[in-house]
Amino acid sequence: MKTTSALSLGFAVATRFCSAAEVTTPTIIVPVPTQGAAFTSTVSACDTVPAFAIIGVPNGTFFPGTTTIYLPPQASEATSTFVDLENNLTEVVIASPLPGSCADISLPADATGTVNPSPSSSAEACPLKGCSAGVDKSAQLVINLINEVAIASQELQAAAKKIGTRKARGLEPRLNILTDIVPPLQNIVATLTLGLPTIAVLSPFPPGCDSDTIVVALIDFVRIHQALLEVFIGRAGLLSGPFLLAERAAIGGAGVGSNEKFFNPLGIAIAGALRAIETVVDNLAFAIIGLVPTRQACLNQQKISIDGTLKEAIKAYQP
């Protein structure tokens, strides 16, 4: 592939380019397309969160289109463009900080999840950005909960993309849906189940910095979670319907004949986990609407949008 690349991923307030061996701070690896250039960028310390380095390693795959990598709030926004001249294709990688002022959030090992455009909304209904001056502790508590499940959703994309694939040349273990997909979905449910009572006791936020930043955090979560759900929807056809006994044996099932077929229980497991996600995401949306009543029109739009995608994903996997 004949390519050229323009790299401008200034992930941090202070950025320098060097080899991975030079970095002594805690590091997070972000794969970039093989035709890109390696880089290192330091995210500055904030509050009780120490500084850490983000290292771009050119061992990833070229994905035409736009890819968004969500960073902790203290990181800086940046964009990198990779061009495949031979096939006239372009990949744009956007580093987008989550709302808030400071958070200790790890990035996913696979940062190649394509994020869908945000649901359409009017400028009057939805804030375009949060408050760069920081928010109070109560608002940050809400934002932290939203960011935690947003990052968990992004991290799960790498495994979701392997649904239906087989072990490739012995380079990586085969995906186990019962350990690699269902438990992370259940963890998202647990995180929201435990966190929602904490924010339910808060008083509604008046219009301004705090309320707008909370809404922007929820909009980011909707984008990220919809991206994950779209991956699930796209892979559903590889698990739907009956499948061969060999597959049943792989998950511990018994069988009587080499050509016997039965309904795939893995799809049922995913559908059950997604139904639980649907319940807690609804509860999250209702909680945020109660906390930010002045942005009800925007929040209702986000709820309708994520509800629709969730129902589509559940339908794709249920019997």
BALOBA-1460 file (C-alpha; in Angstrom, 3 decimals):
// residues 319
<rec num="1" residu="m" x="0.000" y="0.000" z="0.000"/>
<rec num="2" residu="k" x="1.501" y="3.298" z="-1.079"/>
<rec num="3" residu="t" x="0.608" y="5.787" z="1.587"/>
<rec num="4" residu="t" x="1.478" y="9.059" z="3.161"/>
<rec num="5" residu="s" x="0.480" y="10.136" z="6.615"/>
<rec num="6" residu="a" x="0.159" y="13.392" z="8.482"/>
<rec num="7" residu="l" x="0.548" y="12.898" z="12.218"/>
<rec num="8" residu="s" x="-0.578" y="15.624" z="14.613"/>
<rec num="9" residu="l" x="-1.743" y="13.738" z="17.683"/>
<rec num="10" residu="g" x="-0.836" y="16.276" z="20.373"/>
<rec num="11" residu="f" x="-2.603" y="14.336" z="23.119"/>
<rec num="12" residu="a" x="-1.271" y="16.402" z="25.972"/>
<rec num="13" residu="v" x="-0.435" y="19.831" z="27.252"/>
<rec num="14" residu="a" x="3.246" y="18.962" z="26.963"/>
<rec num="15" residu="t" x="4.210" y="16.831" z="23.977"/>
<rec num="16" residu="r" x="7.492" y="15.432" z="22.734"/>
<rec num="17" residu="f" x="8.335" y="12.716" z="20.237"/>
<rec num="18" residu="c" x="10.692" y="9.955" z="21.288"/>
<rec num="19" residu="s" x="11.094" y="6.210" z="21.408"/>
<rec num="20" residu="a" x="9.044" y="4.081" z="23.790"/>
<rec num="21" residu="a" x="12.218" y="3.158" z="25.672"/>
<rec num="22" residu="e" x="12.741" y="6.770" z="26.773"/>
<rec num="23" residu="v" x="9.449" y="6.951" z="28.656"/>
<rec num="24" residu="t" x="9.663" y="6.421" z="32.426"/>
<rec num="25" residu="t" x="6.120" y="7.479" z="33.429"/>
<rec num="26" residu="p" x="3.184" y="5.027" z="33.349"/>
<rec num="27" residu="t" x="2.249" y="4.400" z="29.728"/>
<rec num="28" residu="i" x="-0.799" y="3.578" z="27.634"/>
<rec num="29" residu="i" x="-0.316" y="2.063" z="24.178"/>
<rec num="30" residu="v" x="-2.476" y="3.329" z="21.304"/>
<rec num="31" residu="p" x="-2.092" y="1.511" z="17.956"/>
<rec num="32" residu="v" x="-1.894" y="3.668" z="14.829"/>
<rec num="33" residu="p" x="-1.878" y="2.404" z="11.225"/>
<rec num="34" residu="t" x="1.366" y="0.739" z="10.202"/>
<rec num="35" residu="q" x="2.077" y="3.532" z="7.735"/>
<rec num="36" residu="g" x="2.018" y="6.103" z="10.549"/>
<rec num="37" residu="a" x="4.875" y="7.319" z="12.719"/>
<rec num="38" residu="a" x="5.504" y="6.343" z="16.334"/>
<rec num="39" residu="f" x="5.009" y="9.089" z="18.908"/>
<rec num="40" residu="t" x="4.960" y="9.717" z="22.637"/>
<rec num="41" residu="s" x="2.851" y="12.343" z="24.396"/>
<rec num="42" residu="t" x="2.545" y="13.119" z="28.119"/>
<rec num="43" residu="v" x="-0.789" y="13.896" z="29.778"/>
<rec num="44" residu="s" x="-0.139" y="16.311" z="32.626"/>
<rec num="45" residu="a" x="-0.900" y="15.444" z="36.240"/>
<rec num="46" residu="c" x="-4.023" y="16.860" z="37.894"/>
<rec num="47" residu="d" x="-5.334" y="16.683" z="41.461"/>
<rec num="48" residu="t" x="-4.401" y="13.181" z="42.683"/>
<rec num="49" residu="v" x="-3.863" y="11.730" z="39.196"/>
<rec num="50" residu="p" x="-0.185" y="11.424" z="38.219"/>
<rec num="51" residu="a" x="1.078" y="12.237" z="34.748"/>
<rec num="52" residu="f" x="1.175" y="9.396" z="32.238"/>
<rec num="53" residu="a" x="2.438" y="8.879" z="28.712"/>
<rec num="54" residu="i" x="0.461" y="7.867" z="25.630"/>
<rec num="55" residu="i" x="2.584" y="5.989" z="23.109"/>
<rec num="56" residu="g" x="1.459" y="5.622" z="19.526"/>
<rec num="57" residu="v" x="2.782" y="2.365" z="18.072"/>
<rec num="58" residu="p" x="2.457" y="1.820" z="14.286"/>
<rec num="59" residu="n" x="1.102" y="-1.722" z="14.515"/>
<rec num="60" residu="g" x="-2.588" y="-1.057" z="13.929"/>
<rec num="61" residu="t" x="-4.852" y="-1.485" z="10.920"/>
<rec num="62" residu="f" x="-5.889" y="1.213" z="8.462"/>
<rec num="63" residu="f" x="-9.624" y="1.911" z="8.872"/>
<rec num="64" residu="p" x="-11.060" y="4.373" z="6.296"/>
<rec num="65" residu="g" x="-13.347" y="6.924" z="7.891"/>
<rec num="66" residu="t" x="-13.263" y="8.711" z="11.222"/>
<rec num="67" residu="t" x="-12.105" y="7.108" z="14.465"/>
<rec num="68" residu="t" x="-12.527" y="8.842" z="17.814"/>
<rec num="69" residu="i" x="-10.353" y="8.045" z="20.831"/>
<rec num="70" residu="y" x="-11.760" y="9.394" z="24.090"/>
<rec num="71" residu="l" x="-9.174" y="10.697" z="26.557"/>
<rec num="72" residu="p" x="-9.295" y="11.792" z="30.202"/>
<rec num="73" residu="p" x="-10.560" y="15.378" z="30.649"/>
<rec num="74" residu="q" x="-7.074" y="16.778" z="31.374"/>
<rec num="75" residu="a" x="-5.751" y="15.727" z="27.943"/>
<rec num="76" residu="s" x="-5.781" y="17.988" z="24.884"/>
<rec num="77" residu="e" x="-7.861" y="17.560" z="21.743"/>
<rec num="78" residu="a" x="-5.956" y="16.626" z="18.593"/>
<rec num="79" residu="t" x="-6.414" y="15.141" z="15.119"/>
<rec num="80" residu="s" x="-4.282" y="12.868" z="12.943"/>
<rec num="81" residu="t" x="-4.862" y="12.017" z="9.270"/>
<rec num="82" residu="f" x="-3.647" y="8.930" z="7.392"/>
<rec num="83" residu="v" x="-3.996" y="8.739" z="3.608"/>
<rec num="84" residu="d" x="-3.910" y="5.694" z="1.326"/>
<rec num="85" residu="l" x="-2.963" y="7.326" z="-1.974"/>
<rec num="86" residu="e" x="-3.181" y="4.093" z="-3.938"/>
<rec num="87" residu="n" x="-6.838" y="3.519" z="-3.093"/>
<rec num="88" residu="n" x="-7.757" y="7.160" z="-2.459"/>
<rec num="89" residu="l" x="-8.841" y="6.423" z="1.129"/>
<rec num="90" residu="t" x="-8.399" y="8.505" z="4.270"/>
<rec num="91" residu="e" x="-8.523" y="7.690" z="7.971"/>
<rec num="92" residu="v" x="-8.945" y="10.536" z="10.447"/>
<rec num="93" residu="v" x="-8.167" y="9.831" z="14.112"/>
<rec num="94" residu="i" x="-9.615" y="12.308" z="16.599"/>
<rec num="95" residu="a" x="-8.444" y="12.473" z="20.205"/>
<rec num="96" residu="s" x="-11.379" y="13.918" z="22.153"/>
<rec num="97" residu="p" x="-11.177" y="14.679" z="25.907"/>
<rec num="98" residu="l" x="-14.181" y="13.671" z="27.987"/>
<rec num="99" residu="p" x="-16.000" y="16.410" z="29.928"/>
<rec num="100" residu="g" x="-14.842" y="17.421" z="33.377"/>
<rec num="101" residu="s" x="-11.547" y="18.632" z="34.768"/>
<rec num="102" residu="c" x="-9.561" y="15.628" z="35.987"/>
<rec num="103" residu="a" x="-10.001" y="11.870" z="35.824"/>
<rec num="104" residu="d" x="-7.857" y="8.765" z="36.086"/>
<rec num="105" residu="i" x="-9.267" y="6.856" z="33.116"/>
<rec num="106" residu="s" x="-7.340" y="4.206" z="31.212"/>
<rec num="107" residu="l" x="-7.626" y="3.962" z="27.467"/>
<rec num="108" residu="p" x="-8.653" y="0.760" z="25.661"/>
<rec num="109" residu="a" x="-5.983" y="-1.561" z="24.307"/>
<rec num="110" residu="d" x="-7.680" y="-1.327" z="20.898"/>
<rec num="111" residu="a" x="-8.506" y="2.273" z="20.036"/>
<rec num="112" residu="t" x="-9.927" y="1.617" z="16.585"/>
<rec num="113" residu="g" x="-13.637" y="1.889" z="17.328"/>
<rec num="114" residu="t" x="-15.483" y="4.068" z="14.847"/>
<rec num="115" residu="v" x="-17.890" y="6.368" z="16.612"/>
<rec num="116" residu="n" x="-21.118" y="7.317" z="14.919"/>
<rec num="117" residu="p" x="-22.084" y="10.964" z="14.489"/>
<rec num="118" residu="s" x="-24.015" y="12.377" z="17.400"/>
<rec num="119" residu="p" x="-27.815" y="12.294" z="17.202"/>
<rec num="120" residu="s" x="-29.242" y="15.315" z="15.462"/>
<rec num="121" residu="s" x="-30.272" y="18.088" z="17.781"/>
<rec num="122" residu="s" x="-30.752" y="21.823" z="17.669"/>
<rec num="123" residu="a" x="-28.183" y="24.202" z="19.120"/>
<rec num="124" residu="e" x="-30.904" y="25.548" z="21.423"/>
<rec num="125" residu="a" x="-31.655" y="22.086" z="22.858"/>
<rec num="126" residu="c" x="-28.146" y="20.714" z="23.435"/>
<rec num="127" residu="p" x="-25.009" y="22.475" z="24.711"/>
<rec num="128" residu="l" x="-22.117" y="22.309" z="22.275"/>
<rec num="129" residu="k" x="-19.420" y="22.024" z="24.924"/>
<rec num="130" residu="g" x="-18.882" y="21.740" z="28.642"/>
<rec num="131" residu="c" x="-17.254" y="24.176" z="31.002"/>
<rec num="132" residu="s" x="-13.497" y="24.467" z="30.589"/>
<rec num="133" residu="a" x="-13.228" y="26.258" z="33.951"/>
<rec num="134" residu="g" x="-14.162" y="23.088" z="35.832"/>
<rec num="135" residu="v" x="-17.269" y="21.949" z="37.656"/>
<rec num="136" residu="d" x="-18.165" y="21.511" z="41.298"/>
<rec num="137" residu="k" x="-17.756" y="18.214" z="43.172"/>
<rec num="138" residu="s" x="-21.394" y="17.165" z="42.873"/>
<rec num="139" residu="a" x="-21.423" y="17.638" z="39.111"/>
<rec num="140" residu="q" x="-18.069" y="15.877" z="38.793"/>
<rec num="141" residu="l" x="-19.549" y="12.899" z="40.653"/>
<rec num="142" residu="v" x="-22.217" y="12.580" z="37.950"/>
<rec num="143" residu="i" x="-19.698" y="13.096" z="35.154"/>
<rec num="144" residu="n" x="-17.338" y="10.477" z="36.588"/>
<rec num="145" residu="l" x="-20.109" y="7.855" z="36.575"/>
<rec num="146" residu="i" x="-21.027" y="8.661" z="32.978"/>
<rec num="147" residu="n" x="-17.370" y="8.647" z="31.893"/>
<rec num="148" residu="e" x="-16.742" y="5.303" z="33.599"/>
<rec num="149" residu="v" x="-19.410" y="3.503" z="31.583"/>
<rec num="150" residu="a" x="-18.442" y="5.400" z="28.431"/>
<rec num="151" residu="i" x="-14.868" y="4.134" z="28.650"/>
<rec num="152" residu="a" x="-16.087" y="0.620" z="29.499"/>
<rec num="153" residu="s" x="-18.224" y="0.687" z="26.357"/>
<rec num="154" residu="q" x="-15.292" y="1.824" z="24.245"/>
<rec num="155" residu="e" x="-12.992" y="-0.847" z="25.670"/>
<rec num="156" residu="l" x="-15.482" y="-3.579" z="24.771"/>
<rec num="157" residu="q" x="-15.445" y="-2.659" z="21.069"/>
<rec num="158" residu="a" x="-12.227" y="-4.602" z="20.432"/>
<rec num="159" residu="a" x="-13.778" y="-7.855" z="21.683"/>
<rec num="160" residu="a" x="-17.122" y="-7.187" z="19.995"/>
<rec num="161" residu="k" x="-15.386" y="-6.891" z="16.628"/>
<rec num="162" residu="k" x="-14.141" y="-10.473" z="17.021"/>
<rec num="163" residu="i" x="-17.617" y="-11.999" z="17.317"/>
<rec num="164" residu="g" x="-17.874" y="-14.771" z="14.753"/>
<rec num="165" residu="t" x="-14.157" y="-14.827" z="13.933"/>
<rec num="166" residu="r" x="-11.868" y="-17.788" z="14.369"/>
<rec num="167" residu="k" x="-8.322" y="-18.053" z="15.663"/>
<rec num="168" residu="a" x="-6.068" y="-16.409" z="13.086"/>
<rec num="169" residu="r" x="-2.722" y="-18.116" z="12.427"/>
<rec num="170" residu="g" x="-2.302" y="-18.782" z="16.128"/>
<rec num="171" residu="l" x="-1.553" y="-15.113" z="16.773"/>
<rec num="172" residu="e" x="-4.380" y="-14.521" z="19.239"/>
<rec num="173" residu="p" x="-6.772" y="-16.640" z="21.282"/>
<rec num="174" residu="r" x="-10.257" y="-17.178" z="19.996"/>
<rec num="175" residu="l" x="-12.974" y="-14.961" z="21.453"/>
<rec num="176" residu="n" x="-14.996" y="-16.509" z="24.270"/>
<rec num="177" residu="i" x="-18.326" y="-14.718" z="24.377"/>
<rec num="178" residu="l" x="-19.181" y="-16.110" z="27.812"/>
<rec num="179" residu="t" x="-16.041" y="-14.537" z="29.313"/>
<rec num="180" residu="d" x="-15.019" y="-11.732" z="26.936"/>
<rec num="181" residu="i" x="-18.389" y="-10.196" z="26.009"/>
<rec num="182" residu="v" x="-21.119" y="-10.962" z="28.540"/>
<rec num="183" residu="p" x="-19.191" y="-10.149" z="31.782"/>
<rec num="184" residu="p" x="-18.046" y="-6.689" z="30.567"/>
<rec num="185" residu="l" x="-21.657" y="-5.888" z="29.675"/>
<rec num="186" residu="q" x="-22.693" y="-7.073" z="33.119"/>
<rec num="187" residu="n" x="-19.983" y="-4.864" z="34.649"/>
<rec num="188" residu="i" x="-21.529" y="-1.820" z="32.955"/>
<rec num="189" residu="v" x="-24.867" y="-2.793" z="34.492"/>
<rec num="190" residu="a" x="-23.233" y="-3.196" z="37.911"/>
<rec num="191" residu="t" x="-21.426" y="0.157" z="37.657"/>
<rec num="192" residu="l" x="-24.645" y="2.023" z="36.926"/>
<rec num="193" residu="t" x="-26.667" y="0.020" z="39.447"/>
<rec num="194" residu="l" x="-24.203" y="0.938" z="42.208"/>
<rec num="195" residu="g" x="-23.623" y="4.517" z="41.062"/>
<rec num="196" residu="l" x="-27.153" y="5.718" z="40.349"/>
<rec num="197" residu="p" x="-28.313" y="5.822" z="44.004"/>
<rec num="198" residu="t" x="-25.368" y="8.116" z="44.761"/>
<rec num="199" residu="i" x="-26.410" y="10.722" z="42.219"/>
<rec num="200" residu="a" x="-30.143" y="10.253" z="42.826"/>
<rec num="201" residu="v" x="-29.867" y="12.164" z="46.123"/>
<rec num="202" residu="l" x="-28.353" y="15.244" z="44.458"/>
<rec num="203" residu="s" x="-30.380" y="18.387" z="43.930"/>
<rec num="204" residu="p" x="-31.118" y="19.524" z="40.351"/>
<rec num="205" residu="f" x="-28.416" y="21.677" z="38.811"/>
<rec num="206" residu="p" x="-29.311" y="25.195" z="37.655"/>
<rec num="207" residu="p" x="-28.516" y="26.323" z="34.105"/>
<rec num="208" residu="g" x="-24.832" y="26.955" z="33.548"/>
<rec num="209" residu="c" x="-21.434" y="25.318" z="33.649"/>
<rec num="210" residu="d" x="-22.241" y="22.269" z="35.760"/>
<rec num="211" residu="s" x="-25.458" y="21.277" z="34.007"/>
<rec num="212" residu="d" x="-24.047" y="21.772" z="30.497"/>
<rec num="213" residu="t" x="-20.953" y="19.688" z="31.229"/>
<rec num="214" residu="i" x="-23.116" y="16.855" z="32.567"/>
<rec num="215" residu="v" x="-25.215" y="16.920" z="29.397"/>
<rec num="216" residu="v" x="-22.129" y="16.909" z="27.171"/>
<rec num="217" residu="a" x="-20.817" y="13.898" z="29.112"/>
<rec num="218" residu="l" x="-24.081" y="12.047" z="28.482"/>
<rec num="219" residu="i" x="-23.994" y="12.933" z="24.781"/>
<rec num="220" residu="d" x="-20.453" y="11.505" z="24.570"/>
<rec num="221" residu="f" x="-21.631" y="8.321" z="26.313"/>
<rec num="222" residu="v" x="-24.485" y="7.958" z="23.822"/>
<rec num="223" residu="r" x="-22.028" y="8.300" z="20.926"/>
<rec num="224" residu="i" x="-19.606" y="5.750" z="22.356"/>
<rec num="225" residu="h" x="-22.243" y="3.241" z="23.427"/>
<rec num="226" residu="q" x="-24.035" y="3.485" z="20.093"/>
<rec num="227" residu="a" x="-20.735" y="2.745" z="18.375"/>
<rec num="228" residu="l" x="-20.426" y="-0.427" z="20.468"/>
<rec num="229" residu="l" x="-24.021" y="-1.413" z="19.740"/>
<rec num="230" residu="e" x="-23.483" y="-0.911" z="16.010"/>
<rec num="231" residu="v" x="-20.590" y="-3.371" z="16.202"/>
<rec num="232" residu="f" x="-22.870" y="-5.879" z="17.944"/>
<rec num="233" residu="i" x="-25.565" y="-5.364" z="15.319"/>
<rec num="234" residu="g" x="-23.085" y="-5.789" z="12.482"/>
<rec num="235" residu="r" x="-21.733" y="-9.067" z="13.915"/>
<rec num="236" residu="a" x="-25.116" y="-10.566" z="14.860"/>
<rec num="237" residu="g" x="-25.515" y="-12.443" z="11.581"/>
<rec num="238" residu="l" x="-22.487" y="-14.558" z="12.449"/>
<rec num="239" residu="l" x="-24.267" y="-15.995" z="15.492"/>
<rec num="240" residu="s" x="-27.928" y="-16.027" z="14.486"/>
<rec num="241" residu="g" x="-29.783" y="-19.195" z="13.674"/>
<rec num="242" residu="p" x="-28.614" y="-22.795" z="14.224"/>
<rec num="243" residu="f" x="-24.980" y="-23.814" z="14.107"/>
<rec num="244" residu="l" x="-23.009" y="-27.045" z="13.911"/>
<rec num="245" residu="l" x="-22.350" y="-29.463" z="16.719"/>
<rec num="246" residu="a" x="-18.647" y="-28.642" z="16.696"/>
<rec num="247" residu="e" x="-19.547" y="-25.163" z="17.911"/>
<rec num="248" residu="r" x="-21.738" y="-26.634" z="20.624"/>
<rec num="249" residu="a" x="-18.903" y="-28.820" z="21.814"/>
<rec num="250" residu="a" x="-16.638" y="-25.756" z="22.005"/>
<rec num="251" residu="i" x="-18.861" y="-24.266" z="24.716"/>
<rec num="252" residu="g" x="-19.327" y="-27.525" z="26.615"/>
<rec num="253" residu="g" x="-22.528" y="-28.826" z="25.021"/>
<rec num="254" residu="a" x="-23.283" y="-32.469" z="24.312"/>
<rec num="255" residu="g" x="-24.290" y="-33.814" z="20.933"/>
<rec num="256" residu="v" x="-25.377" y="-36.888" z="19.068"/>
<rec num="257" residu="g" x="-24.338" y="-36.369" z="15.491"/>
<rec num="258" residu="s" x="-21.777" y="-34.463" z="13.455"/>
<rec num="259" residu="n" x="-24.444" y="-32.668" z="11.408"/>
<rec num="260" residu="e" x="-26.861" y="-31.970" z="14.241"/>
<rec num="261" residu="k" x="-27.838" y="-28.316" z="14.581"/>
<rec num="262" residu="f" x="-29.345" y="-26.351" z="17.462"/>
<rec num="263" residu="f" x="-30.086" y="-22.757" z="18.374"/>
<rec num="264" residu="n" x="-27.024" y="-20.731" z="19.330"/>
<rec num="265" residu="p" x="-27.128" y="-19.965" z="23.087"/>
<rec num="266" residu="l" x="-24.354" y="-17.385" z="22.765"/>
<rec num="267" residu="g" x="-26.675" y="-14.993" z="20.978"/>
<rec num="268" residu="i" x="-29.246" y="-15.512" z="23.716"/>
<rec num="269" residu="a" x="-26.615" y="-14.647" z="26.354"/>
<rec num="270" residu="i" x="-25.716" y="-11.421" z="24.552"/>
<rec num="271" residu="a" x="-29.392" y="-10.494" z="24.175"/>
<rec num="272" residu="g" x="-29.943" y="-11.002" z="27.906"/>
<rec num="273" residu="a" x="-26.974" y="-8.810" z="28.786"/>
<rec num="274" residu="l" x="-28.158" y="-6.104" z="26.385"/>
<rec num="275" residu="r" x="-31.643" y="-6.142" z="27.931"/>
<rec num="276" residu="a" x="-30.039" y="-5.481" z="31.323"/>
<rec num="277" residu="i" x="-28.036" y="-2.644" z="29.743"/>
<rec num="278" residu="e" x="-31.267" y="-1.201" z="28.358"/>
<rec num="279" residu="t" x="-32.788" y="-1.031" z="31.835"/>
<rec num="280" residu="v" x="-29.881" y="0.719" z="33.541"/>
<rec num="281" residu="v" x="-29.286" y="3.124" z="30.636"/>
<rec num="282" residu="d" x="-32.953" y="4.129" z="30.853"/>
<rec num="283" residu="n" x="-32.480" y="4.707" z="34.584"/>
<rec num="284" residu="l" x="-29.365" y="6.790" z="33.884"/>
<rec num="285" residu="a" x="-31.206" y="8.914" z="31.337"/>
<rec num="286" residu="f" x="-34.139" y="9.519" z="33.687"/>
<rec num="287" residu="a" x="-31.718" y="10.418" z="36.497"/>
<rec num="288" residu="i" x="-29.893" y="12.976" z="34.347"/>
<rec num="289" residu="i" x="-33.185" y="14.458" z="33.143"/>
<rec num="290" residu="g" x="-34.126" y="14.951" z="36.790"/>
<rec num="291" residu="l" x="-30.766" y="16.554" z="37.589"/>
<rec num="292" residu="v" x="-30.759" y="18.872" z="34.553"/>
<rec num="293" residu="p" x="-34.413" y="19.771" z="33.930"/>
<rec num="294" residu="t" x="-33.470" y="22.848" z="31.894"/>
<rec num="295" residu="r" x="-31.991" y="20.569" z="29.196"/>
<rec num="296" residu="q" x="-34.919" y="18.158" z="29.084"/>
<rec num="297" residu="a" x="-35.467" y="18.502" z="25.329"/>
<rec num="298" residu="c" x="-31.844" y="17.591" z="24.571"/>
<rec num="299" residu="l" x="-31.770" y="14.734" z="27.077"/>
<rec num="300" residu="n" x="-35.003" y="13.285" z="25.744"/>
<rec num="301" residu="q" x="-33.432" y="13.258" z="22.278"/>
<rec num="302" residu="q" x="-30.432" y="11.346" z="23.599"/>
<rec num="303" residu="k" x="-32.670" y="8.848" z="25.404"/>
<rec num="304" residu="i" x="-34.795" y="8.203" z="22.325"/>
<rec num="305" residu="s" x="-31.664" y="7.755" z="20.206"/>
<rec num="306" residu="i" x="-29.884" y="5.265" z="22.502"/>
<rec num="307" residu="d" x="-33.152" y="3.413" z="23.203"/>
<rec num="308" residu="g" x="-33.659" y="2.850" z="19.493"/>
<rec num="309" residu="t" x="-30.167" y="1.460" z="18.979"/>
<rec num="310" residu="l" x="-30.438" y="-0.767" z="22.047"/>
<rec num="311" residu="k" x="-33.736" y="-2.248" z="20.851"/>
<rec num="312" residu="e" x="-32.198" y="-2.919" z="17.437"/>
<rec num="313" residu="a" x="-29.209" y="-4.674" z="19.022"/>
<rec num="314" residu="i" x="-31.394" y="-6.790" z="21.296"/>
<rec num="315" residu="k" x="-33.613" y="-7.771" z="18.369"/>
<rec num="316" residu="a" x="-30.543" y="-8.856" z="16.422"/>
<rec num="317" residu="y" x="-29.590" y="-11.441" z="19.056"/>
<rec num="318" residu="q" x="-32.797" y="-12.627" z="20.691"/>
<rec num="319" residu="p" x="-34.582" y="-15.771" z="19.346"/>
